[in-house]
Amino acid sequence: MKGTIVIIGASFAGISCALEAANLYPESHIILIEKEKTIGFIPSGLNLTLSHKVTSLDNARFISADLLRERNIDLRLETMVTKVDVKKRELSTECRGIKQRLLYDKLVLAMGSHQGSHQIEGANHPLVVSTKTYEDSLETLKIVHQSQRIVVVGGGQIGLEAAQTYQNLGKDVTLIEALPSLAFKYFDEEMIAPVQKAMTQQGVQVITNRSVVSIKDNLDQSTVPLVIETSNQETIEADMVLLGVNLRPNSHLVKGILDRDVDNTIRVDDYLRTSDPHVFAIGDLIRLPYGLDQEKYYLPLVNHALITGQMAAINLFKPQAPYKKSTRSMGTSLFGYYMASVGLTQVEAETWGPVHSTIFVGRGMEMVSAENTESITIKLITSINTGQILGAQLYSKAPIFHVSDILSLAISAGYSDQDLALQERAYVAGFTDLQGAIYQAAMHSFEGRLAQRSDAHVD
């Protein structure tokens, strides 16, 4: 008997941890605490609902409470944790006015993150919305249907996917991004350019290199209720504003109790243990090792939540599986393109030393079926000296996410472009391509580096 395992937060990270703990420690009492009335809501659930990919917000879920309870997980909904006492290994909780104390042997923090901005005046206006939780999305759904002019603040994945959804509904959409390029965290400018062009062609007004200063009530008797002011004093009217800005960790519960970083993430070691050895933190609460220096960065992605949840469960009673390195893999579908990014962008990689980058365009290769003739564009970023693959970016009008998974494995394994280009692989006539685009892209990179080296040695 391993005792009582308590997990606070029942989204991707917490649920992943609970399920893995149920596999590993079937004799333990696993308690999963969630403050909301329901669980399993997908953060992009509103987009899925408005795009008719699910029938309602209630169906935008990746798991049910019944499935968890079938696994003997003690799920406690509508329960707030009001205090954590790590010395006594005790929690204070409240559910529908009933207060209770709960002892634990191991505690896992999985409270997730929230969207918000302290820099924008008026960010708390009732018509400024977000979509991360079910309750937020339910309220936003009502406002979307009543709105024609919509401003999306933030040109990252959240903002871009929302802009696409609202544009498809026939709304007048303006997207504002503070940086010079969209999705700057994941894509270099030339790789996101086709999406930006498609956005503009489909009617989305894209404003880059501008930040939002304030969101206020429109006082000029206009029927449009909001006016947005940007950093260059431009004003834009809107019925609704969606905040697609960066996520922030919900770590206030352990403020002054556990060690935190300046961005309020909870500090953990390689085994996801906090400054208290009986308390673990996972998902959007923590930083992960990333990049060539293995420094830890805040990388709030669903795949990180799932993996860290599993790893915390594995390490609960004995350190067995250290988190080594993130490749920051992401994928999305935007304005007719499937997009994926793995590892460092060129801008990031160049901060570590000289790099070699190539863009390869293949056709009808590495796709789902041999009949697919859509092109795939692959950018590889490698060390100019060793050829080590540091990052990759891809786009196509056909699904490409299986290709990005291969590149993630290659980056994790420290492959060079030469390693990948000459990697042994199966060939089955009629089912696989003899020279897939991913391997051609790697060879293209390798050949380019060889030529560059040869030129450098010419007298």
N, C-alpha and C positions, 0 to 999 in steps of 0.2 A: 504493500500500500504506500503510494507516494504522497498521500495527504490531499489538501485542498489547493487547487489552482484557480485563481480568480483572474479574469480578463476583463478590463474595462474598455468598452467600445466594440460594437458589433457591425463593423463594416468589413472591407476586404481583409485588412490585417488581422483584426480580432477573430473573425470567423475562420480564417486560414489557420491561425494558431490553435483555436479550439478544436478544429477537426483533426489536426495533426496530433495534438495532445490526446485526443480520444483514441487515436490509433496506437500511440506509444504507451499510454498509461491508462489502460481500461479500468483499473481498480481505483483510480483517483476520482475525487469529486471535482468536476470542472464546472465552474460558474462563469457564465458570460453575461455581463451587465451592459445594458443599453438604455440611454435616457429617452429615446424615441419610442413611439408606439409600435413601430414595425421595423423590420431589418431587411438588408439585402438590396437597398435601392442603388441603382447605377447612377453615378453623378451626371452622366449625359442622358439620363432618362427622359428629360423634357424634350430634348432634340429627337430622341427615338419616337416619342409619342406624337410630336408635331409632324414628324416625317412619316407617320403611319407604319413604322417598323414594329411597334407594339400597339396594342389596342387602347391602352390607357396607362397612366402613371403607375397604377397599382400593379401592372404587369411588367414594369421596367425593373425587374429584380433578378439577381443572379442566384438566389437561394431562398428557401422558405424556413420559417420558424419550425414547422413540423419536421423537416429533415434534420435539423439540429437536435431536436428533442428525441428523434428516433435513435440518435447516436449517444443518448444518455447525457447530453449536455444540458445543464441546468440554466436555461435562458430566462433572464429576468428583465422584462421590458418596463418602460416608463420608470426606470430607477436611476436616481441621481446619486453619484458618489460625492459627498460633501466634504469629506476629510480623509486623508491618508496618514496613518501613524506607522512609520516604518519600524520604529523600535518595538512596538507591541505586535507588529504585523497585523494591523487591524484597520478596517475601513468603516466609516460612518456612511450609511446610505439612507435614502428617503424615497418611498414609493407611494404615491397618492396620499400623502400626509402621514404615512406610517414610517417612523424612524427605526433603524435597525443597525446593530453592530455586527461586523462580519470578519472572522479571523481567516487568515490565509497562510499557506506554507510558501507559495510562490505567487507573485503578482506580475501580470503583464499589462503594460499601459499601451492602449491602442485607441486613444481618443481622437485621432485624426487631425484634420485641419479645417480652416475656414477661409473664405474669401473676404477681403475687405481692404480699405485704403485709409490710412491716417492722413495722407497728403491732400486728398480731394475734399474741399469744403462742400458739404451737402451730400456726402456719400451715404448718409443714413436716411435720405429722403424716401418716403414710401414708394415712389415710382422708380427708385434705383434698386435693382433686383439682382439676385444671384440664383444659381440652380443646383448647388452641390447637394443639398439635402432634399428629402421628399417634401417636407413642409415648405421649404423655399420654392421648390418647383411647382407645387400646387398653387401657391399664391401668384407666382410668375405666370403660370398658364392663364389665369384670369386676365392679368394685365396685358399679356401679349395679344389676346383676341380683341382687346379694346384699343389697341395702339396701331398706328400706321407708320409714324416716323420713329425709328428705333436707332439709338446710338449704342454701339458696342465699344467699351473701353478695354483695350488690350488686344494685341495682335498675336497672342500665343495660341496654343491649341484650343483652349476653351473659347476664346473670342472668335477664332476662325470658324470653328464648327457651329457656333451659335449664329454667326453672320450668314452662313450658308443656309441654315434652317429657316431663319426669318426671311431671307431673300426668296427662298422657294415658296413661302407663304404669300408672296406678293407685297411684302412690306418695303418701305423706303429705308434702306439700311446704310448707316455711316459707321465705319470702323476707324477708331483712333488709336494709333500706336506711338509710344514715346520714342522708340528707337528708329533708326533709318530704314530698317528692314523688318518684314514680318517673320514670325517664328524664329527669331534671332538665336534663341537658345539651341535650336536643333538644325537649322538649315543656313548654309551660306547664301548670299544674296542671289546668285545666279541659279540656285537650285529651287528657290521659292518663287522666282520670277514667273514661271508659267501659271502658278496658282493665282498670283496677284493680277496677272493679265486677264485670266479667266474671270476673276471676281469683278474687275472693272467692266468687262464685256457683258457680264450678266446683270450689271446695274448697281453693284455695291460701290459706294464712294469710299475710297481708301485714303486716309490721311496719316502719313508717317512723319516722324521727327517732331511730333507735337505731344505734349502731355495735357491732361485735363486738370484745370486749376479749381474750377467750381461747378456745381450743379445747383441751380436755384429755380424757384418758382418764376414763371414768366409773368411779368407785371404790366405788359403792354396791351392787356385786354385780348390777347390772341387766344384762339381756341387750342393752341398747342401749349400744354401746361409747363414744360421745362425749357430752360435755356442753359446751355453748356458753354463755358468759357475755356478756351485753350491757352497754352502758354504764349502764343503770339497774339493774344487778345481777340482772336476770332470767336464769334458766337454761333452756336448751332442750336436750332430748336428741335425738341423731341417730345414724344408722348411717353417714352420709357427709356431708361438707360440700363444696360446690362453690364455689370462689373465682371470682366474676364481677367482680372488682375491676378497677381501671384497669390499662392496659398500661404497661410501662416499656421504654425503648429498650435494645437489646443493643449498647451502644457501648463496652464495657470494652476491646475489642481496641485501640482507638486512644486510650485514656486517656493523657494527657500527650504525645500525638503531634499530635493535631488539636484545634482549639478546640472546647470544648463549653459548653453552657449549664448552669445550676444543676440542671436536671432530667435532666442527662446526655444530652440530645439533642445532635447534632452541628450546629455552626453552618454554614450554607450561605448563599451569596448568591442573587440572583434567578435565576441559571442553575444552581443546585444544586451549585456548586463549594464545596469546603471551604476551610480556611485554606491548604491545599496545592492549587495550581491544577491538578494532574494527578489529584486525588482528588475524587470526587463522592460524595454521600450522598443516599439516597432512602428513600421509604416511611416506616416507623414509627421511623426514626432521627432525623427532622428535624421542626422546626416549620415551619408555613406561614402566610403572611399571611392574616388573617381579621378581619372586623369593620370598623368605620368608621375606625379609626386605622391600619389596615394593619399593626398589630403582629403578630408571629409567635406562633402558639399550637401546642400539641401536639395534632394531630388525626389519630390513627391509624385510618384507614378504608381499606377495600380500594380504593375508587375513587382515593384519593390515591396509594396504592402504584402502581397501574397508570399513572396520569398522570405521576407523577414519574419512573417508570422510563422511559417514552417520552421525556420531556423531557431527562433526563440523556443518553440516547443521542444525541439531536439536538444537544446542546450540547458533546459530548465534545471535539471538535477546533476548534470555533468557537462563541462565544456567539451563539445565534440565536433562542431561544424563552424569554423570561423568564417565571417563574411570577408572575402578577399578583395573583390573589385567590382564596381558597377560599370556596365557599358552604356547605361542610360538609353536603353532601346525604347523607341516610341514609334507608333504608326497611326495613321489617320486617313480618312477619305475626305477630300476637299475639292469642290467645284469641278468634278469630273476626273480628278487625279487621285490615285492611291500614293500616299507619301510615307516614307520611313526614314529614320535616322538612327545611327548607332555610333557610340563613341564620340570623340572630339570633332567639333567643326574645324574648318581650316583656321578661322580666326583664333580659336582656342589653342590649336596645335602649334601655331606659329609663336606663341608665347614661350614655348619650351625649346625652340631651336628650328633650324631649317627643315622645311617639309617639301614633299613632292606631291602634287595633286593632279589627277587626271579625270576627265569625264569621258565615259564610254557609252555609246548608244547601241544597243542590241535590238533585234526584232524577233518576236515569236519564240524566245528562248527563256527557260527557267520560269515559264508560266504554268498555269494550272493544267492546260491541255496542249497537245501538239498542234491543234487547229488554231490556237490563239496567235494572231499576227500583230498584236499591239507591241509597240516599241517599249523598251525599258531603258531609262537613263540612270547610270550608276556613277557616282563620284567617289573616288577613293583618295584618302589622305594618308600618306605614309611618311616615315622618317626618310629623309633624302639619303642618309648614309647606310642604314640597315634595312630599309624597306619595310620595317614593322608597320603593320596597318594600325593607324591611330583612330581613324573614323571613316564612316561611309554614309552616303546619302543617296536615296533612290526615289524615282517617281515613274509612274506609268498609268495608263488608263485601264490596266488590268491588275488584279490583286498580286501583290509582291511581298507579302509579309513573311512568307516562308524563306525568301531570299535574305531578308534582313536578319532572320534567326540564324542562318548559316554564318553571316558576317559577324554577328554577336559572338558566336562560338569561336570564330577565327581570332577576333580581337582579344577575347578572354584567354585564349591559348598562346597569345603572343606571336601569331603567324605574321610572316612577311608577305608581301605581294608575290614573291617567288614561291613561297610555301603553298599559297592558295592556288596559284596558277598551275602548279605541277602536282596538286593533290590528287592521289589516286581516287577514282570514283567509278561507280558501276555504269556500264552502258548496256541498255536493253533496247534493241531495235523496235521502234514504234512506241516506246514509252519514255525514253530519255533522249536528250540531245547530246551528241558527241562532244560538242564544245559549247557548254552553257554560257549565258551572258556573264554570270558572276565570275567564271574562270577566265573568260576572255578579257573582262575588265581588269582582273588581276595581272594577266599577261601584258596587257596594254600599259599598265603602271610599271611593271618590271622592265619592259623594253624601253620605256621612257627614261627610267633611271639609268639604265645601261648606257643609253645614248648621251645622257647628260654627263655621266662620268667620263665617257670617251672624249666628249668635247672639251671637258675640263683639263684633259691631259694632252691635248693637241698643242704642239709648240707654235 
